[in-house]
Amino acid sequence: MRIDVFTLVPHAFAWLTEQRPIAAVLGSELELRLFNYRDTTPLRAGQVDDEPYGGGAGMVLRVDVVAAALEAVYGGAPSHPVVALSPQGRPLTQAVVEELAAEPELTLLSARFEGFDARIVERLATDAISIGPYVLSNGDLPAMVVLDAVARRLPGALAEGSGELESFSEELGGGLEYPHYTRPPDFHGWTVPDVLLSGDHAKIEAWRREHVR
Ligand SMILES: C[S@@+](CC[C@H](N)C(=O)[O-])C[C@H]1O[C@@H](n2cnc3c(N)ncnc32)[C@H](O)[C@@H]1O
């Protein structure tokens, strides 16, 4: 899969690319490209945003700047999904993550300040996704959230089997995963359920199924 991120701060993604699961799939299952709107802006002095028509606070990411960035990389409108990260987009759920992870190519657009000129979302993007009903300062953390969630669905990102029985997975009927415990079995009287120490795999499996919420 190839994911392209358009941003004003490509270097912010450096940390993420050093961490699993992204580090595990980079260069094999995942190709990640980071593009800075400033590198292809048709405006002088690296300008990318402008004052909102009608007045008001904040700066708005310009449609000509994003169009120029897409043109420079794809030579026109790409045929794969172009997702604008926006608090006004459809909510990111595990089902949406699975949908995105099935795409061979994906483009993520990040904005800042007042956000996108509406024509970017309407005309240049094919989708808009929100990572939750709250407002962040820019789309870079949302892009990283999408990247992490999608990357862990790619082959080889996780240890064998560990991505199947998880919260929101089909295997758990979309529910929340059962509780996990590890050593010590008794910490200040806070004990681990006996069944998990029993070695009886059938009982452990039944206990876990009962505790999916
Ligand atoms: C300060 S926000 C703009 C908020 C916008 N003026 C509004 O009220 O809906 C700047 C940028 O951060 C990103 N962003 C902020 N919150 C987000 C969220 N919950 N999900 C996805 N992107 C978000 C988007 O790219 C957005 O354009």
The ligand as an SDF file (V2000), in Angstrom:
LIG
                    3D

 27 29  0  0  0  0  0  0  0  0999 V2000
   -8.3890   24.1970   13.9460 C   0  0  0  0  0  0  0  0  0  0  0  0
   -8.8860   22.9780   12.7820 S   0  0  0  0  0  0  0  0  0  0  0  0
  -10.1290   23.8070   11.8590 C   0  0  0  0  0  0  0  0  0  0  0  0
  -11.4840   23.6860   12.4660 C   0  0  0  0  0  0  0  0  0  0  0  0
  -12.5860   24.2780   11.5990 C   0  0  0  0  0  0  0  0  0  0  0  0
  -12.4580   25.7080   11.5230 N   0  0  0  0  0  0  0  0  0  0  0  0
  -13.9250   23.9000   12.1870 C   0  0  0  0  0  0  0  0  0  0  0  0
  -14.4210   24.6300   13.0460 O   0  0  0  0  0  0  0  0  0  0  0  0
  -14.4580   22.8230   11.8310 O   0  0  0  0  0  0  0  0  0  0  0  0
   -7.5420   22.9190   11.6660 C   0  0  0  0  0  0  0  0  0  0  0  0
   -7.3770   21.6170   10.9310 C   0  0  0  0  0  0  0  0  0  0  0  0
   -7.0510   20.5830   11.8590 O   0  0  0  0  0  0  0  0  0  0  0  0
   -7.5280   19.3330   11.3960 C   0  0  0  0  0  0  0  0  0  0  0  0
   -8.4200   18.7710   12.4210 N   0  0  0  0  0  0  0  0  0  0  0  0
   -8.7580   19.3540   13.5910 C   0  0  0  0  0  0  0  0  0  0  0  0
   -9.5710   18.5790   14.3130 N   0  0  0  0  0  0  0  0  0  0  0  0
   -9.7410   17.4390   13.5980 C   0  0  0  0  0  0  0  0  0  0  0  0
  -10.4820   16.2390   13.8200 C   0  0  0  0  0  0  0  0  0  0  0  0
  -11.2120   16.0540   14.9140 N   0  0  0  0  0  0  0  0  0  0  0  0
  -10.4190   15.2740   12.8730 N   0  0  0  0  0  0  0  0  0  0  0  0
   -9.6960   15.4400   11.7440 C   0  0  0  0  0  0  0  0  0  0  0  0
   -8.9910   16.5790   11.4700 N   0  0  0  0  0  0  0  0  0  0  0  0
   -9.0030   17.5550   12.3840 C   0  0  0  0  0  0  0  0  0  0  0  0
   -8.2160   19.6020   10.0590 C   0  0  0  0  0  0  0  0  0  0  0  0
   -7.2870   19.3640    9.0030 O   0  0  0  0  0  0  0  0  0  0  0  0
   -8.5790   21.0620   10.1980 C   0  0  0  0  0  0  0  0  0  0  0  0
   -8.7860   21.6860    8.9490 O   0  0  0  0  0  0  0  0  0  0  0  0
  1  2  1  0
  2  3  1  0
  2 10  1  0
  3  4  1  0
  4  5  1  0
  5  6  1  0
  5  7  1  0
  7  8  2  0
  7  9  1  0
 10 11  1  0
 11 12  1  0
 11 26  1  0
 12 13  1  0
 13 14  1  0
 13 24  1  0
 14 15  1  0
 14 23  1  0
 15 16  2  0
 16 17  1  0
 17 18  1  0
 17 23  2  0
 18 19  1  0
 18 20  2  0
 20 21  1  0
 21 22  2  0
 22 23  1  0
 24 25  1  0
 24 26  1  0
 26 27  1  0
M  CHG  2   2   1   9  -1
M  END
$$$$
